[in-house]
Amino acid sequence: MRAGGATGAVRRRGRVATGLVGAALLAMTTAGCAMGPWGSGGGEPSPSGTAGTPEKTRSTSAPPSAISSGAASPDAACSAKAASMSLSAQVQTLYMGAITQRTPSVAAGELGQQMVGSVILMTEPGSLDADDAAALTGALREQDSEALIAADQEGGEVTRLSGSGFTPIPSAEEQAGRPADRITSDWTTWAGELERAGVDLDLAPVADVVTADMSTRNQPIGQLGRGYGQTASDVTTNAGAVIAGMHAAGVTTSIKHFPGLGDVTANTDEAVAVDTTTRADSDTVGVFAALSGSTDTIMVGSAIYRQIDPDNPALFSSAIVTDLLRDRLGYGGVIVSDDLGAAAALDAYDVAGRGTRFLRAGGDLALDVDPSTVNEMVRNTLEAARSDQDFATQITDKAARVLTLKQRAGVVSCG
C-alpha cells in the first residue's frame, strides 16, 4: 500500500476492547434493524464490560510513553477479553476502515458509519497539518475511544500528513544514506509528531529488498524511492532503526509487504503483480524474519508468488500467511493485510468476500481503504463465522491478537 488536531488537545484513550459504536450498530443490523448502510440479518449482542476502568487522558505536551520492542503473542487478559465479546464485536475488531474526510465532525460521522475497530487516515495528502490532524483524531476518539488510528507515513512519495507541525520526511532511499543511529533519532522526532497528532500505528517501514538491477524496473518500491537499501543486510539494519525510533516515540509499526515486493515490476495498487523468483528460503524473506521480533505488525502484500503459491495473491494464501509467516517464521503478532478495497491486484475477487479470504488464510486485521465497501466485508465474515465453528474459534484468537496490539499502543486496557 502507498499513499498518494488542535494544539494542546487531550488525546483520549479507551478502556476496553473494540469500538462500542460500531459493535452496537452491527448488533442492530444483524438483529434485523435496518439502519443506514447496514441492512438486516440475524441477531448478535453487542460487547459489554465497559464500566469500572477509568478512561486515560494525556496532554499532547507530555512526553510519549516508549513502546517496548517485540511483537507479542496474545496477552492472557486480552485473550480473556476477546472470549467474553460477542461474535459481532470480535469480527468488528478484525477490520480497519478508512477516514477520507478532513472536517472533524464529518470524519467522526464517517467512522460511525463503518463497523470497524480501527481506521487509517486517508485524507488527501497534505490536507492536514499537525493541528488539523490532532483535531480530527480527537473527534474520532470522541466517536469511538477504542479505535486504533493508523497512518501510512513513510516519507518521500508516501507522506499522508504534512505541513505545519510535521517535519518533512525524506524518502526511505535518502534515509538509508544516513547512519542507523541517525535514522533512529530522526524517526523518534517524526513519529513523536505523529503521536502528538493522535496516530497510534504507522504502516511503515518498508522491508522490501530491491536490488540494484531491479531498482528502475520495480514500480511499487524502487521507482518511488521507498526502499531502505539494496541488500537484505542493509534493509534489515535500516528498517530496524526506523522501528526503534517509532517505538521510542510511542508509535507502533508495521513492516511490509511480506514476503517482499522487490522482485515484481507492477504496482499492486494498479495491476496484478507476479513474482517468479522469491522462495520461502530467500534472503529477502529473511529480512521479515529478522525484524519479526521487533515490529508490532506485519503487512502481507497482494502480489502472487509463483515459487510459493502460484494460485493465490499472498494475502489470500494460507501457504504464505499461515505456513510460512506464522508457522515457519514463528511470528506471533498481528498480521495485517494490504488494501483489500481499492487495489487493482484484487479486481478478480468478489469485494464482499475479500476480508474473509484474508482471515481464513491466517490474517488478523483486514484493511479496506474504501469506506463504502468495508461493511460488506464485515457482514460476510460474520456470516461465515456463524456457519463454521472452527472459523469462529479462529476469530476469537485473532481478536485477542488485535486487542493485544491495541493495548500495546495504549488504546485499550484488557486487564
N, C-alpha and C positions, 0 to 999 in steps of 0.2 A: 504494500500500500504506500502511496505517496500523496502528499498534499499539493496540490497545485499551488475589571471591577473597581469599585471606588477605593481610593487610598484610605488606609486605616480601617477598612471594613473588617468585621469579625468573620473568620472562617468557621462555619458551623460543622460540627462532626456528629455523626449519627450514633445511635445507641445499640442497635441490633442488626441482624441480617436483613438484607434486601429492602427495596423501596416499598413502603406501605401503600402509596397511592396506586401504583401500577398493579400491585397484587390484588388490591380491592377491586379495581376495575376488571382485572382478568377473572376474578371470582364472580363478579356480577355478570360478566359476559357468559361464562360457562354455566352459570345458573339460569340463563335464559333471559337476562335483562338486556334488551337492545340499548346500547349507549354509544354514541359517537361511532368510531370505526370498527367496533368490536363484534357487533352482531350478536348471535346467541349460540348456546350449546349446553352441554351437561354441567353439573354443578361441581364446585370445589371451594372449600372455605379459604378465607384469607389468613395470613400468618398472624400469630398472636405472640404475647410475651414482650411487649414494648415498654411496660412500666417497670420502675424500680431502679433503673440505671440513669443517673443524671447525664444530660447531654453536655458534651465537652465543647468549649469555645476557646479560640485562641486568636489574639490580635495579630494582624499581619506584621506588626512591628516587632514581634517576638522572634527569637531565633528558631529555625526549624528543628524538629527532632530528627536526628540521623536515623537511617534505616540500616539495620544490621545486614551484612552481606549474606546471600544464600537463599534460594527458593526453598521453602519448607513444605514437607508433606502436610496433609490436613491437620490442623490443631485439634486436640481432643475436644475442647469446648466448642469449636466451630463444627466439628462432626456431630456433636450432640445437638447443637442449634439447628443444623441442616435437617437432622432426623425429626425434629419437632415441627418443622414447617410443613404447610400444605404442599401438595404436588404442584399446584399452580404457582405458588411462591418460589418453590425450588426451580421450576422451569424459567420463571422470570429472571432469577438470579444469573442464569446462564447466557443472558443476552445483553449485548451492548448496542444501543441505538445511537442516534446522531442528533446533534443540535446544529441547525443551519441558520437560525435567526439570531441577530445580534442585539435586539432590544430585549432587556432582561425579562420584562413581563411576558412578552411574546415567546421567548425561549422557554420560560417556565411552563407556559401552556403547551408548547411543543413536547416537552418532557412528559407532561401529564397525559398526552395522547399516546404515549408509547409504553408498552408493557415490558419494561426492561429494568434491570438493576444497575446498569452502568450506561454512560454516554460518552461519546467522543465529540469534541468541538470541531464542527465542520463549517464554521462561518467562512465567509470569503477571506482568503489570505490577506493579511494586512488591515482588515476592517476593525480589529480590536487592539487597542493599546493596553497597557497593564491595568489602568483604572477601569477601562471598559470590561476587560476580562474578569476582573475581580467583582464588578457589579453583576455581571452575567452569572458567574458561578455562585455568587451569593444568592441570587434569585433561584437558581436551580436547587440549592440546598434548602431554601425555604419551601420549595415544592416537594422535595424528597431529600431529607437529611442523610439518607443512607446510600445515595447514589455515588458510585465511583466515577470520577470525572477524568477523562483522558484527553491527551492531545497528541498530534503527530508532528513533533518538533525536533527535526534532525539538524537543521541548519542548511544554509545554501538554498538550493531549489525547493527544499521541503521545509518551509517555515510558515506555519499557520498563524502564529501570534507575533506581531512586530509593532514598532512604533515606540512612543514614549514609555519608559519603564522597562522595555525589553532591549537588552544589549544585542546588537546584530550578531548572529551566529554564522561563522563561515562554513563552507561545505565540509563534509567529512574528509574529503580528499585534502583540503587545506589543513584541517585539524591534524591529520595524520603526519604532517611535516613537523609537528611540534613534539617535544619530549613528552613521555607518558605522564609525568607529574604535572606538566603544564596543562595537558588535556584534562586531567582530574580537577585541577584548580579552576580552569575555565568553566567546566561543567558544574562545579559547585556554585559558581556565580549564576550561570544561565538557568540551571534548574531551580536555584533559590528564587529567581524571578517568577518561574512557573508556579512554584509552591505558594508564593505570596499572592499569585493571581488565582489560586484555588484549584490548581491542577494536581491530581493525585498520581497519575500514571502517564509517563511519556512513552509512546510506542516507538522506542529507539533504545539502543543504536542498531544500525545495520551491521550484520555479521557475515554478509555475503563476501566471498573472495572472488574478485575479478582480476584475473591475471593480465599482464601487460599486453599479451597478444589478443585478448578479448576486450580490452578497455574501450575501443572505438566502435565495436560491434554490439556491445551489451547495452541495450536501450534502458532497462529499468534502473541500473546502478552505475555502470561505467560512464555512460554519456551524460549523466546528471551529477557526477562527482560525489556520489553517495557512499563510496567505499572507503574503509579505513586502512587500506593497504592492498598490495598486490600479491601477498603471500599469506598463508594461513597463520604463520607466526606473528606477522605484523598486525593482522586484523585482530587476533586474539589479544595481543598486548594493548592495542589502542582502544578497542571496544571495551575491554576490561577497565581501562582507565576512565572511560565515559561512565560506565556503571558505578564505579567508585565515587565519582563526582556527584552523580544524581543522588546516590544514597546519602552522601554527606549533607545534601540539601533537603532530604526528606521526601524525595520523589521516587516512586517505584518505576521499574524498567521492563522493556520487552525486546529481546534480541530477535532479529528477523533476517531472512524469510526462510525458515527451515524447509528442506535440507540444503538450501542455498540457491541463489539466483545468478551466480557468477558465470554459469555456462549456458545461459539462454541468450537469445538475441531479441526476442519480442518482449514487450512490456505487458504483463498480465492485466493491467488496467484497460488495455486497448485491444488485446488479441490473445489467442491461445499460445502459450509458450511451452516448448518441449525441450527438455534436457536429455541428451542421448549419451552422456558420459558419466555423470555422477553415480557412484555406488554407495552402498551402506558404509563401506570402509574408506571412503575418500577422505583426504585430509581436510577438505572443505567442510565435511560433516563433523570432523573432529573439532573444528572451531566451536561449534554449538555445544559439543560435549565438554570442552574445556571451560566454557562460560556458564554452563548449566547450573553450577553450584553457586553462582553469584547473582545471576539475573532473577527477577521476580516472576517473569512470564516468558514464554517462547511463542512467537508468532509463526504459524505454518503458512506457507505460500500456496498459490494456486497453479503453479506450473506442473507439468506432467514429467515424471522421471522414468524413462524407458528401462533403465537398468534396475529399478527397484519395484515399481508398479506401473506397467505400461498402459493400464486401463483406466486409471483414475487420477484426477488432479490431487496433489499432495494432501490438501485439507480434507478430501473425501476418502483418503486411503488409510485403511487400518494397518496396512503393511508399513506405512511411513509414520503415522501418528502413534499407534499403539506398539507395534512390533519393534520399530526402530527407536523412536524417541522415548517412549515410556518404558519399554522393557529392556532393549539392548543398551541404551544410554543411561537408563535408570533415572530419568527425570521425574521428580515427584511434584513439581509445581504446576501452575496453571498453564494450559495450552490454549492460546487464543488464535482465532482464525484471521487470515487476511480478509479483506472486504468480501462479503457474500452477496451484497445487494446490487452493486453497480459494475463490478469487474466484468469486462468483456470475456475473459477467460472462462466464465461460467455460464455463458449465454445458452448453452445446450441443456442446462439443467433447470427444472421447474423451480421458480423462485421460492415458493412456499416450503418446499422440502429441503432447501439448502442447509438451513441450520441443523435440521435433524440428521442429515447426512454427515455433517461435520461432527456432531456429538456422538453419533453411532460409531464413527471412525476412531473415536477416542479423545476428541477435543473437549474443552471445558467452557470456553467463553466465546460465543458466536457474535461476530461483529458485522453489523449491517449499517452502512453509511447512508442508506436511503430510508428516511423516516416513514415513507408511505408503504413499505413492504415488510418492516420488521414484525408487525403484529401477525401477519400471515404466517411467518416462520414460527413465532411463539405458539400459536394455536396448533400448528402442525405437530410440533414437538410434544405438546400436552396430549394431543390425541394419540400419538404413537406410544407415549409412556403409559397411558391408561390401558392400552391393549396389549402391553408387553411388560410383564412384571420384571424381567431381567433388566430391561432398559430403564424402568422406573427406579430400580435399585442403583443403577449406574448414575442416574440423575441426582440421587441423594449424595453419592460420593463426589460428583462434580461440584455440586452446590457447596459442599464442605471445603473443597479446594478454593473456590472463588471467595467464600467468606473468610478463609484464612488470608487470602490476598487483601481483602478489604480491611481486615483487622491490622495487617501489616502496614497498610497505608494510613491507618488511623481513622478510617471512615466508620467502622463499627467496632464494637467490643462483644465478643462471643461469650465472655465469662460472666 
